[in-house]
Amino acid sequence: MTTAIDYDAVFAVLKVWRSGVQEDPAVSAIAIELTRDPWAVLVSTILSLRTKDAVTIEASRRFLSRAPTPHALLGLDQEEIARLAYPSNFYKTKARSLKLIAAILMDKYGGRVPADQAALLELPGVGLKTANLVLQEAFDQDAICVDIHVHRISNRLGWIATKMPDESEAALRAVLPFSYWKIINALFVSFGQRVCAPVSPRCSICPIAEHYKRVGVTKSR
């Protein structure tokens, strides 16, 4: 007989745990700092890909100080845009995508970021994770943002059994109570960075150990 998953207990413990963590994830921090401006959220989300939070916050602030709108970005040359995106990983690629995005937003959406998943996914460099994070942080829509932390932890908990983050988004939609869709990313990102690391997670201090199946964990601290 399959044991029912106590999602309420897991999220209750993680909410208390996260209350003792000082920093918000980078995109959340920028969203709060810039009053959830959709362009700022989109820029910071793209810059955050494969990049540490401290670097993302620094690069996002610098980038948005010079390009606070898509129109402003189009007034900059590609070399300067790349300098602003540095030292975010793959900064030249991200700079090219952002300039293309700015042109599309000006041409099709009057300079506004669309509050629609399908429209966001049509933008260069925007995948499912980025689209859902923008919908969540900028437009307060119910979306499950699955990055590598959410993917890893959800599988280790035994909630889902998937190989790729995009598969995890669909799998979590099928099992995760609706009330937790918006908060899973912020909680699991913080938890994944500090406790449930990719290699040798800190299981000895895990606050949700009693709920953890530790699927695939072969080495821990």
N, C-alpha and C positions, 0 to 999 in steps of 0.2 A: 504494500500500500504506500503510495506517495505521500510524504509529509507536506502539509500545506506550508507555503512560504509566508512568514510573518513580516510582510513589508513594513507595516506600521512600527514594529519594534526596531527594525534596522534603521529606518529613517529617523525615528525619535532619538536613538543613541547618537547617530551622526550629526544631527542638528545641535545637540548639546556639545559634542566634541568640537564641531566647527566654531561654536561661539567663543572658544578659546584661541582660535587662529586669527591672527591680526590682519593678514592680507586677503583681499578678494582675488580670485583669478583675474588675469590681466584684462580680458575683454570686459568683464563685469566692472572692474575698477574704472576703465575708460568710460563705459556706459554711464556709470553713476556720476563721474566727474563732469561729463559733458551732457548732462540731462537727457541721456538716452537718445541723442541725436542719431538717426538711422545711418547717415553717411559716416559719422565717427565710429559707430559700431561695426559697420561693414569694413572700413579701413583697418581697424584694429584687429578684427577677426582674421582678415587676410594676412596681415603682418605677423599674427601669432602662430601661423602654421609652421610646425617644426622649429619653434623658437621659444626660448625660456621666457617666463613672465616678465622678469626685470627688463630684459631687452625689448620685449613687446611694448611695455609701458613707455619706455624712453623713446623708442622709435615712433610710436603712435602720437605722442605729445608733440614731438618735433615735426612730424609729417603734417599733422592737423593744424599746427600753428601757421604753416605756409599754405596749406590747402584745406581750409575749413569747409569747402563746398566742392562739388564736381566742377563747377565753372572755374573756380580758382585753380584747381589742379590742371585744367586744360591750358592755363596761361603759363605753365612751367615747361621747360624743355625736359627731355627724357633723362638726361644726365643728372639734372638737379633732383628729379623725382627719385632716381636710384640712390642718390646721396641721402635723401630724406628717409628712405626705407632701410638703409644700412644702420646697424649690422644684423638686421633680421635675416635669417637664413633664406637663401635663394632670392635675395633682395632685388636683383635685376629682373628676374622673372615676375616677381610681385609688382614691381614698378610698372612693367609693361602692361600687366593685367589691369592695374588700377587706372592707368590712363585710358585704356580701351573701355573700361567700365564707365569712367566719367563721361566719355563721349556718347556711349549708349544711353546713359541716364539723361543727358542733356537732349539727345535726339528723340528718345521715345517716351520719357517720363517727366519732362519738364524740370529736370535736375533733381528729382526726388527718387529715393530708393523705394522700389515697389514692396508692398507688404503682402507678397504672394510667393509661395515656395516655387511654383513653376517658373515664374518670371525671374526670380533670383538665380535659379539653376541654369538659366540661359546666359548668365553673365560670365565672362572669361574668368577662370580661376576659382569659381564658386562651386563647391560641392555640397553634398547634403548636410554635412556638419556645419559648414559656414552659413548656409541658408537658414537652417533651423535655429542657429544661435542668434542670427540677426532678427528673425521673427520673434524669438523669445525676449532678447534683451532690449530691442528697439521698439517693438510693437506689442509686447506683453501678450503674445499669442501662445497657445498651448502647443508646444513642440518638444520633441525629445532630441536634444543635441548629444550625439554620440561621438566623442573623441576617443583617443586610444585608452584613456583612463576608464571611461565608462564601459567601453568594450571589454577591457581586461578584467575589471572588478566584477562586472555582471556575470561574466563567464566563470570566474573563480568562485563566486557565490553559488553557482549552480542554477542561477535564474534562467539562463539561456545557454545554448551550445552552438556558437557561431565562430566563423573563421575571420570575418572582416567586419569593420565598424558599420558599414552600410547595411549589412545583414543584421547586425545587432539592433539597429534602429527599428527595423520592421519587427524583429522578434520581441523587443521590449514593448512596442505598441500593443502586441497581442497579450502580454501578461502583466505589465506594470499598471497599477491603479492610476487612473487619470490624475489624481491629486498630486502625484509625484513627478509628472512629466517635466514640469518647469524647473524643479530644484535638483534633479538627479545630477545634472552636469556640474553645477557649482560644488555640490557636496563631494562627488566622486573625484573631481579634479583635485581639490584640496587634499582629500584622503589618499589619492594615488600618488601625489607628490611627496607626502610626508610619512605615510605608513605603508600603503600597499604598492610598493615600488615594483617596476617590471622584473628586476632581478633581486633575489634575496629580500622579499618583503619583511617588514618588521612585525611578524606575527606575534611576538612576545608581548607587544604593547597594543595589539589590535582591540579596539573597544567593541567590535562586533564579532569577536572570535566564536562565540557560541552559536552564531547564525551562519558561520562561514564553512562551506564544504571544502575550500582550498583546492578546487579542481585545477590540476595542472601544476600545482606548487610542489617543487621537488627540493627546494632549498630555501630556508628562511632564517631570520634572526630572532 
